[in-house]
């Protein structure tokens, strides 16, 4: 089973502090680390560490960060042959403050903004060899929509993690197989609709992550399924959602039912927050299965 990810590739600049600063406030941080990130790359690494065959599609700058990120993806057994290195754009960066068992993030897209329709057309032959395609919102939204519709026309299942949150057209919602917002993102997509009513409108398609409360969806018969979080000793929540999305996609690709896939994904996400860094904390298949057993 081959999974393609079309998305962002960033270098994360992670600062730890006692708390997240307020508006106009300056705080002293404890340290700064430069670690591989980007929601697309994070989800690709999460799936590769769980044993999937993964190909990454995206753009980086032809700079030091870009070189380091490509080397990291190769080391994590993620395919990089379709990633474009740009002479006239810098590699994307994310500035992350970690504090109080939470984080806040500012993303500078840079080369990620060049993952456009023309790029997708240029890699279409490789992309459409995938059995599933995973998308997020850290590349241009028209590219996300174009790729989702292209995949649907080719009979390829799509997982769309609509983060950061922007409205998604009804055509794209119809085209994707799974839509995985958090609570905040779901409100931007659908307004203040009742959660259970909303889930039943899109059974086994809409999956809403609830932070410390777990993850929820509606089954085909209308039953609301909520899978609670695994108790964790939290070190860094960065990348937990990416781990969940990656793990969920892997089990769905392997033929698991949605309940089993969500339990597997929640366990993987719970393990990921116990280590520092988005990708550094992502568990292996053996670690997740041991925890489940």
ZAMILO-759546 format. One record per atom (N, C-alpha, C, O): z, x, y. Coordinates in steps of 0.05 Angstrom, whole numbers, plus 5000, padded with zeros to 4 digits. Layout:
BEGIN
ZXY...
END
This chain:
BEGIN
500050174976500050005000500050185025501850345029497950155042497750315066498450155090497449935094500150265108500950135132500050295156500450545157498850165175497950295200499750205223500649975224500450395241501950325265500250405289499350625291499750205306498350255331500550235353501450015359501250455366503450435385504050695400502450875401506450695410507250915429508351155414509551125392507951385426509051635416510351775441508951855459512951795441514451905464516252135457516952175433516852295477519152475475521452345488521352275512523652305474526052185485527852395497528552595484528752345522530752515535533352355535533652165550535152435517537552275511539952405524540652635518541252255542543752345555546052175544545851935542548252305537550652155529552652155552552852355567554051935556555951895577558251715568558051595547560351695584562551525577561751235579562751065564560051165598559150895602556450895615555551095626555050665614552450645627552850595656554350415664551550745674552050725703551050455714549150335704552450365735551550125749549450195770548750435774548449995784546350035804547350215826549550175838545850425832546550615854548750805847549650955864549650815822551950975814551051235801549051235786552451455806551951715793554251785775556551775784553751845750555751925731555152205720552852295721557152345711556752595696556252535667557752375654554152655656553652615627554952845611555753055623554952815585556153015568554053225559554653465559551753125551549653315543546953165544546752925548544853315540542153205539540653335515540853575510539253165501537653255478534853145481534352925492532853295470530153205470529353145441529253325424528852895435528352815407525952635406525352495425524452655384522052485381522652185382524652095371520952035395521351745397518751605403516551685396519051365416516851175420517050975398517351035374516950715405517350505385515350525363516050485339512850585369510850605348511450835329511450795305511951075340512551305323515151255307515351335284517151145320519651085307519150905282520250965261517650695286517250515263515550645241515950595217513750815249512150965229513951155213513751165188515651295226517551475212519451325194519951405172520451095205522250935188520950855162522250865141518450775163517050685139516450925121516650895096515651145132515051385116517551475101517351555078519851475114522251555102523151375079524751445061522151125080522650935059520550935037520550765019518751125039516751165017514051055021512351065003513550935045510850815049508851015057509451235067506250955052504051115062503351005090502450775093503751175110503551075138501551255153501551495151499851115169498051255187498651175216498850935221499051365234499651305262497151315279495551505277496851115297494651105315495851095344497550935349494851275361495951285388494951525403493051665394496051585426495251805443497651975452499751865458497252235454499252415467497752595486495252615485499152725504497952925521497553185506498953245486495753345515495353615503497353805517496453975532499853765511502053915524504153985504503853915480506354105513508354195494509653955479510153975455510253745494511353505481509553385460510353315438506953375467505053265448504853425423504753315401504753685426504653865402507153825385506953815360509453815397511953785382512053525367513053505345511053315380511153045368509253025344509852905324506953145347505053155324506153305301505953225278507453535307508653695285510853535272511153545247512453385288514553225276513453005258514552965236511352865266510252655250509152765224509552645202507852995225506953115200509253185181509153135157511353295193513753365177515053115164516253135143514652885177515852635167513852495148514352265140511652625142509552515124508152275135507452085120507752265161506252055174503452175180503252395191501352025174498652115179498052125209498751935223496752335219496252365247493252415254492652485276491452375234488652455239487352285261485352375272488352055267487151885287488451895314487651755333490552055317491952075343490252255361489352465354489752155385488052295405489852465423491752365434489052715427490452895446488852895472486452965472490052825494488752795520489153025538491453125541487053125550487253355569488253265596489553415610487753005603488352915631490652715632490752555651492452725613494752545614497052685600496652825580499452645610501852755597502752585574502052345573504252695556505552545534507652355546509052435565507852125535509751925544512652025540513252175521514451935557517252015555518951765558518151565571521351775546523351565550525951695558526851885545527251595579529851695588531951505579532051275588533751595562535651425548538551515555539151745552540151325563543051375566544551235544544250995540546051385529547651285507550551275514551651485521551851045513554651015520555750745510554150555507558250735505559650485497558350345474558150105473557450505454556150405430553650245437552950055422552250315458549850185467548050385481548750625482545850295492544150475507542450315528542150075526541450465548539450355566537150545568537650795566534750445571532350615568530350555590529850325597529250765602526950755620524650905607524951135600522350775604520050895590517850945610517150775627516651185609514351265625511951285605511851475590510151085605508051075584506251325583505751425562505251415606503351645608501151605587499651405589500851785568498551775549498551515533496351425525500851385529500851135515499250915529498150735516499050945555497450755570494450775565492850605573493650985551490851035545490050935517487850975508491950815504491350685478490050415484491350205482487450425491486050195501484150085480483950185458482649875488480749755469478649945460477749945437477750115478475750315471476750515450475350585431479350585453480550755432480650615405479850725385481450365405481650215380478850195367478650225343476850135383474150125372473350395360471850405340474250615372473450885362474850955336473851125321477050815329478450875304478450635285479850635265476750445292476750195277476350235247477650095230474550415240473950455211476550535196477050435174478050715207480550805194482650585195484150545176482850455218484950245222484650015202486649925191482249925198481849695180481949765151481549585134482650005144483150075116486050005108486750015085487649945128490449885123490849615110489249435114493049585095493849335083495549175103495548925101496949305120498549175141498449345166498149595165498549215190498549355215501049275231501749045232502349475243504849425259504249495288503049695294505049305306504649335334507249295350509049155341507349405374509549365393508349335421505849335424510049325442509049285469509249535486509549505511509249775475509350015492506650135496506350365505504549985489501750055496500649815511501949605512498349835524497349615539497249355524496449345500498049135536498248875522495448775513495248645492493348835528490748755520489948895494488448785478490949135490490349285465491849155442490749125420494349075447495948935426494448685417494148635393493648525437492248275431489648325416489048195396488148515426485548575414485948675385484448585367487848845380488348945353489348725334488448715311491148555344492148345327489948145319489848075295488248075337486047895331483948025313482847895295483448285317481648435300482648445272481148405253485248505269486348515242486248245228485648225205486948035243486947765231484147685221483847575200482147755237479347705229478547845204476847765189479948075199479348235176481248175152481148305131482947975156484747895135487048085130488248095109487748245151489948435149492448315162492348215185494748325148497148215159498248395181498048645180499448275202500448415225503348345230504148115228504948555235507648515245507648595275506948825281508448415292508548465321511448465329512848255328512448695338515148715350514748715380514048915392515148485394514448455422516448575441517748445456516748845439518648985456517249225468515849375454517649275495519149105513517948825516515548785509519448635526518748355526516648285547517148325571514448175538512448045555511447795541511547785516510447605555509347365542507147435522505547615526507047285501504947315480503347065479504446845478500647085478498946845478499246695452499746815431498746425453498846265429496846375408497446355384494546475416492546585397493746815382493246845358495146995395496347225381498647135363498847235340500346945372502446845355501246725330502346765308499046585332497746465309496646685291496646665267495546905303494247105288496147285272495447365249498447345283500247525269501747395246502047155245502547555226503947455203506947435209508347255199507947625225510847635231511147715260509847895270512947575274513647625302516647685303518247515294517447915313520248005309521648075336522348305340522047875353523547935378526547945374527547845354527948065394530848015394531347765411529447635420533847695415534547445429533347435457532147235466533647665472532647675499529547645499528547505516528247785481525347775480524347495472522347405483525847365454525047095446525146895470523446725471527046935487527246755511524846805530523846615542524047055533521647105550519146995537517346905551518947005511516646905497516546595497514446475500518846475493518946185487520646025506520845775503521946145525523746005543526445945530527246085511527845745541530545695532530645485509532545325508528745495492528645305470531045345451531945575448531845135438533945165417533045355396530845335385534845545389533945755370533045645343530945725333534645465331533945365305531345195306529745215287531045045327528544885330526145075332524045025321526545295347524445495350523745625324521345655317525745705309525245835283523745645264521945735249524545395264523245205246520345145255518645065238519745195280516945165289515145375277512745335273516345615271514845835259516245945234517246165235516345785213517845865189516746115176514346135172518546295170517846545157515746705172514346875160515446655198513746815216515546925238515447165243517146755251518846845272521446955261522946805247522047205266524547335257525947435282524847605297528347325288529747405312532147585305533847505289532247815317534547995313536747925332536147865356539247935323541547835338543548045344545947985348542748305344544648515349546848525328546248545304549348515337551548535318551848295300553448305281550348085306550547835289548447835266548547655249546748035266544848045244542047965252541048035273540647825234537847745238537447465226538747405206535747305238535447035228532546945228530847045244531846755210529246635208529546365195531746295186527346215194527345955180525645985156523446095157526545875133524945875109522945645110523145475128521145635091519045435091520145145090518944965100522445115077523644845074525344775098526644565098525444945119526944885143529745005143531144985163530645105121533245235120533345475138531545645138535545495154535845735171537245945154539445905144536046185152537146405138538046615159536446715174540646685158541746885176543047105158544847045143542047345161543047575146544947735164544047835184547447755157549347895175548948195175547648305157549948325195549748615197551448755176553448645168550648985169552249165153554349295171553649395192556949285164558949425180558349715183557849855162558349825207557550105211559450235230560650115248559750505227561150665247559050765267557750965261558850625289556650675307556850935322558950995335554751095321554451345336552351315357552751395380550051195350547751165369546050935359544950945337545750725376544150495368541150525373539550355366540450745386537550785392535950795366536550945348533850635365532150625342533050435320531650415299535250305323536150115302534149895298533549825275533149785320531149565317528549665305527249525290527849915311525450035299525750075269523950035254528150165262528750195233528549925219527449905197529749715231529649455219526749355215525949255194525149385236522349305234520849455213519249345198521249715213519849885193520649805164518949775147523249785160524249715133523349445124522549405101523349255143522448975137519448985128518648865109517849135143515049145137514549275110512749175095515949485103515649615078516149425055514549405036518349275056518949095034517048855032516348765011516148755055514148545055511548655043510248515027510748895051508249015040508449055009506449034995510949095000511349134971511548864956511748864931511448644970511448384957514048244956514248034943516048344970518748214970518647954986517047925005520447764979520747524995522147595021523247815025522047405040523047465067526047515067527047675082527547365050530447415049531147685039532847825051529847775017530348035007529548255027530948455030527248215040526248405060528248435083528648655093529348215092531248225114533948355106535148495122534848305082537248445073536848745071538548905080534548825061533849105059533749225087534749445093532449085106532049185133534649205148535149395162536449005145539049015158540749245148542149375164540549295123542049525111541049785122542549965130538349815124537250065135538050095164538750315172537949885180538749895208541649975211542450125228543349855194546149915194546750205188548550325200545250325170545550615165544550785188545650995193542450695201541250855222543050905246542851115259544750725252546450755276548750945272550251005291549151045248551351225242550651515247552251695243548151565256547251835263545951835290545151625300545752075303544652095329541652105329540452225311540451975348537551985351536151755338536951665317533851675350532351445338531351515310531951365291529851735308528751805282530751965264530651945240532452115277534352275262536252115245537152215224536751865253538651705238537351525217538751385202534651535215533351345197533751425168533351655160534551235151535351295124532951325105530751235111533451455083531451475061531651225043533551075045529651205026529650975007532150984989533450784984532751224979535051254962537651174975539451054963537951245001540351175016540650875019542850765016538450735025538550445028539150315001540850135000537850394980538250264954541050314944542250144931542150554949544850614941546850434955548650324943546350384981548150214996547849924987549949784986545549834981545149564971546449514944547449294938546449724928547549694901550549694901551849674880
END
